[in-house]
């Protein structure tokens, strides 16, 4: 089960009104809990269970899958373009705590420039720009959780 399927499952469960869903497959156990009282709190547990004969494979380093491209959409009634998160995770403006931020308001960016890092399941994914322009607004605080397709930056393409 890949990250996209897990994201879709979380969205489905959140919209279905079910309090809890447990899913067990060959090597993955997933538990998703939501509250029914109109609250948006979601708790998701993903646990991989290695089979006994594949324990060595499970302990070996796994290659990092490429991150899906960043969703870019024009802002409503605006000349700005919204850069959206391609994954669920934790948003970081810096590559590490002792380094400078990737971009600030007013920074000119080009295609391929790193805008931020999103940590998902202990993997740090660099989010690169697919457009050139100038950062107008940063819409997310550093070290904040972000959802799939959540707006991260406003960019002036001119």
N, C-alpha and C positions, 0 to 999 in steps of 0.2 A: 504494500500500500504506500503510495507516494504522498508527498506533502500536499499536493493539489487535491487529491481524493480526501485527505483528512480535513482540509479546509472546507470542502464542499459538504462533508458529513457534519461538521460543526454548524455550518449555516442551516442545514436541513433540520437538525435537532433543535436549534434555537427558534426556528420558525414554526416547528410542529407543535409546540406547547407540551412536549413530553418532559417529565422531571429528570429522568435518567435513562441512558442507553449504554449497554455494554456490548462490545463486539469483540469476538475472539476469532482470530484466523491462525494459520499455521505458525507464524513467528511474531505476531503482533496482538497485543491486548489493548483495547481502547475503552475508556469509560468517560462519558460526557454527562455532566450534571448541570442542570439549569434550575432556576427558581421559577415558580409559576405565578408569583405574586406581582408580576409586572416588572420585576427587577431584571436588569440585564446581566447579572452575574453568571459567568460560565466557568466551570472547572473542567478541564480536559486532562486526562492522564493517558499517555501513550507509553506502552511498555513493550519492549521487544523481548521475546523469550527464545533464546537460542536452543536449538535441538542439541542433544548430547553429542551426536556425531559431527556437528558443525560448530562446536565450541571454539575450536582454533580459528575458524573463519570469522566468527563473531568478534574475537579478540584482536584480529589483525586490523590495521588501519584501513578504513574504507575511503575510496576516492570521493571527493566532494562533487556533487552534481551541479551543473551550471545553473545559475539563477535565471529565472524567467525575466524577459525585458521589463523595464520599468514602464508602467502604464502612464501615458501622457495624454491629457485631455484639455481642450480649451475651457477656461473658466467661464461660467455663465455671465453674460452681459459684460464681458471684459476683454481686453486685448491680451491678457496674461494667459499663460499655459500652466495647468496644474500638473505637477509631477506626483504620481501616486505610488503607494507601496505595492510591490509585486508579491509580497509574502507577509505572513503574520510573524511578529517577533518583537524584539526590543530595539528601539531606534537609538543610535549613537551618532553624535555629530563629530566625534574624534576617533582616530584609529586606535588610540589608547589614552588612558587618563593623563599622562604627562605630555601628550602631543597637542599641537594646535588643531582647531576645528577645520574640517574640510572646506566649508564655505560659510560666508557671512552674508548678511543683507548687503547688496551692492556688488558682490563678487561677480565678475564676468566668467561664464562657463562655456566650454566647448563640448562637442560630442565626445564621449568617452571619459570626461572628467568624473572623478569619484565625488558624489554629493554627500554620502553618509554610509553608515554600516548598519545592517539589521541582523541581530543575532536571532537565529531560529534553531532550536534544538541543539544548542552548544556549537553551532556553526556560524561564523561571522561572514556575512555576505556583503561585499561592496556593491553599492547601488550607483551605477554610472549614469550620466546624463545621456539622453538620446537627442537632445536639442542644444543649440547654442543660444546664448542670451545673457541676461543679468538676473541674479536672484533678487526678487522684490520682497518676498516674505517667507519666513520659515514658520510653518504651521504646527510643528510638533516640538515639544520640549525634549531636551537631551535625556536619555535613559528612560523614555516613556514607552509603554507598550503600544504597538500599532497593529491595526487590522489590515487584512487584504484590501486593496483598492482605496485605502485611506489617503487623503491628500497630505503631502509632505512639504512641498515647496510651491511657491508661485514664481514663475519665470517670465520676464519680459523678453520676447524673442527678437525685438527690434534692435 
